[in-house]
């Protein structure tokens, strides 16, 4: 249980594995009442260390993003970038064969982008 707790509050330095991509949830800049989208290893390009598919969802005041990720191989970690400069790490996800839901929050600040990191 301690290891699981440590994974949830891992420092951004732990996310030093090969970065597979950055997503900007830009729909909020267009006055949307919520944002949603998909981030996947297929869109990340060659040389990634994990095969995954994540769906994300957020709504005003854009402080928290909810993720639902399926990791087919490797390991995956999502890091939320906050407008106040903080980087909040999500749990390290391993292949389980089913979607793994989790949320990451920048509260009281808003988020700007998120990065996802793949590991072997």
C-alpha beads as a LAMMPS data file, in Angstrom:
LAMMPS data file: protein, C-alpha beads

120 atoms
119 bonds

1 atom types
1 bond types

-500.0 500.0 xlo xhi
-500.0 500.0 ylo yhi
-500.0 500.0 zlo zhi

Masses

1 110.0

Atoms # bond

1 1 1 0.000 0.000 0.000
2 1 1 2.878 2.370 0.753
3 1 1 4.230 1.839 -2.763
4 1 1 0.854 2.686 -4.261
5 1 1 0.671 5.856 -2.181
6 1 1 4.185 6.838 -3.226
7 1 1 3.250 6.380 -6.891
8 1 1 0.310 8.771 -6.502
9 1 1 2.498 11.518 -5.070
10 1 1 5.646 10.889 -7.091
11 1 1 7.803 13.934 -7.667
12 1 1 8.068 15.237 -11.235
13 1 1 11.680 14.041 -11.315
14 1 1 10.336 10.492 -11.267
15 1 1 8.746 11.232 -14.620
16 1 1 12.162 11.491 -16.254
17 1 1 11.543 8.574 -18.604
18 1 1 11.165 9.247 -22.309
19 1 1 8.401 11.770 -22.849
20 1 1 5.892 10.546 -25.369
21 1 1 3.857 13.695 -25.843
22 1 1 2.194 16.857 -24.602
23 1 1 -1.513 17.620 -24.935
24 1 1 -3.024 21.096 -24.748
25 1 1 -6.730 20.944 -23.873
26 1 1 -7.444 24.031 -25.989
27 1 1 -11.237 23.687 -26.080
28 1 1 -11.466 25.652 -22.834
29 1 1 -10.003 28.688 -24.614
30 1 1 -13.030 28.632 -26.917
31 1 1 -15.516 29.063 -24.074
32 1 1 -16.520 25.405 -23.919
33 1 1 -18.446 24.171 -20.892
34 1 1 -16.251 21.058 -20.769
35 1 1 -13.352 19.487 -22.614
36 1 1 -12.677 15.912 -23.568
37 1 1 -10.294 14.099 -25.832
38 1 1 -8.041 11.149 -26.422
39 1 1 -4.288 10.771 -26.070
40 1 1 -2.803 7.600 -27.464
41 1 1 0.542 6.032 -28.264
42 1 1 -0.439 6.001 -31.948
43 1 1 -0.489 9.801 -31.980
44 1 1 2.769 10.068 -30.003
45 1 1 4.993 8.920 -32.885
46 1 1 7.850 6.453 -33.117
47 1 1 10.152 5.504 -30.283
48 1 1 7.591 5.348 -27.479
49 1 1 8.048 2.967 -24.587
50 1 1 4.374 2.235 -23.826
51 1 1 1.298 1.301 -25.852
52 1 1 -1.763 3.025 -24.395
53 1 1 -5.028 4.818 -25.029
54 1 1 -6.307 7.496 -22.622
55 1 1 -9.492 9.501 -22.617
56 1 1 -9.656 12.694 -20.579
57 1 1 -12.402 15.022 -19.409
58 1 1 -12.470 18.364 -17.592
59 1 1 -14.952 21.140 -16.889
60 1 1 -14.882 24.656 -15.390
61 1 1 -13.067 25.890 -13.372
62 1 1 -10.451 23.728 -15.222
63 1 1 -8.510 22.712 -12.120
64 1 1 -8.939 18.933 -12.421
65 1 1 -8.705 16.477 -15.312
66 1 1 -10.194 13.001 -15.147
67 1 1 -8.420 10.243 -17.072
68 1 1 -9.403 6.747 -18.097
69 1 1 -6.414 4.875 -19.551
70 1 1 -5.841 1.445 -21.026
71 1 1 -2.173 0.438 -21.059
72 1 1 -1.470 -2.492 -23.401
73 1 1 2.280 -2.712 -22.726
74 1 1 4.985 -0.825 -20.869
75 1 1 4.154 1.667 -18.137
76 1 1 2.539 5.102 -18.406
77 1 1 2.523 8.200 -16.221
78 1 1 0.553 11.402 -16.833
79 1 1 1.829 14.738 -15.437
80 1 1 -0.529 17.737 -15.249
81 1 1 1.100 21.148 -15.833
82 1 1 -0.493 23.898 -13.738
83 1 1 -0.592 27.589 -14.696
84 1 1 1.157 28.443 -11.400
85 1 1 4.208 26.395 -12.445
86 1 1 3.521 23.219 -10.479
87 1 1 3.650 19.779 -12.138
88 1 1 1.372 17.188 -10.541
89 1 1 2.137 13.521 -11.296
90 1 1 -0.525 10.855 -11.636
91 1 1 -0.029 7.206 -10.739
92 1 1 2.253 4.947 -12.765
93 1 1 -0.053 2.706 -14.773
94 1 1 0.852 -0.843 -15.795
95 1 1 -0.850 -3.156 -18.315
96 1 1 -4.006 -4.571 -16.742
97 1 1 -6.300 -5.296 -19.680
98 1 1 -8.910 -2.776 -18.543
99 1 1 -9.272 1.002 -18.255
100 1 1 -7.833 2.551 -15.113
101 1 1 -9.648 5.737 -13.981
102 1 1 -7.880 8.500 -12.034
103 1 1 -7.975 12.286 -11.579
104 1 1 -5.209 14.865 -11.258
105 1 1 -5.883 18.310 -9.778
106 1 1 -4.027 21.640 -9.881
107 1 1 -6.469 23.296 -7.439
108 1 1 -6.617 26.106 -6.619
109 1 1 -4.867 26.921 -9.939
110 1 1 -6.026 25.877 -13.410
111 1 1 -4.171 23.408 -15.612
112 1 1 -2.621 24.339 -18.928
113 1 1 -1.318 21.124 -20.524
114 1 1 -0.438 17.579 -19.612
115 1 1 2.488 15.387 -20.531
116 1 1 2.500 11.635 -20.780
117 1 1 5.566 9.488 -20.287
118 1 1 6.043 5.930 -21.498
119 1 1 8.393 3.472 -19.860
120 1 1 9.480 -0.044 -20.775

Bonds

1 1 1 2
2 1 2 3
3 1 3 4
4 1 4 5
5 1 5 6
6 1 6 7
7 1 7 8
8 1 8 9
9 1 9 10
10 1 10 11
11 1 11 12
12 1 12 13
13 1 13 14
14 1 14 15
15 1 15 16
16 1 16 17
17 1 17 18
18 1 18 19
19 1 19 20
20 1 20 21
21 1 21 22
22 1 22 23
23 1 23 24
24 1 24 25
25 1 25 26
26 1 26 27
27 1 27 28
28 1 28 29
29 1 29 30
30 1 30 31
31 1 31 32
32 1 32 33
33 1 33 34
34 1 34 35
35 1 35 36
36 1 36 37
37 1 37 38
38 1 38 39
39 1 39 40
40 1 40 41
41 1 41 42
42 1 42 43
43 1 43 44
44 1 44 45
45 1 45 46
46 1 46 47
47 1 47 48
48 1 48 49
49 1 49 50
50 1 50 51
51 1 51 52
52 1 52 53
53 1 53 54
54 1 54 55
55 1 55 56
56 1 56 57
57 1 57 58
58 1 58 59
59 1 59 60
60 1 60 61
61 1 61 62
62 1 62 63
63 1 63 64
64 1 64 65
65 1 65 66
66 1 66 67
67 1 67 68
68 1 68 69
69 1 69 70
70 1 70 71
71 1 71 72
72 1 72 73
73 1 73 74
74 1 74 75
75 1 75 76
76 1 76 77
77 1 77 78
78 1 78 79
79 1 79 80
80 1 80 81
81 1 81 82
82 1 82 83
83 1 83 84
84 1 84 85
85 1 85 86
86 1 86 87
87 1 87 88
88 1 88 89
89 1 89 90
90 1 90 91
91 1 91 92
92 1 92 93
93 1 93 94
94 1 94 95
95 1 95 96
96 1 96 97
97 1 97 98
98 1 98 99
99 1 99 100
100 1 100 101
101 1 101 102
102 1 102 103
103 1 103 104
104 1 104 105
105 1 105 106
106 1 106 107
107 1 107 108
108 1 108 109
109 1 109 110
110 1 110 111
111 1 111 112
112 1 112 113
113 1 113 114
114 1 114 115
115 1 115 116
116 1 116 117
117 1 117 118
118 1 118 119
119 1 119 120
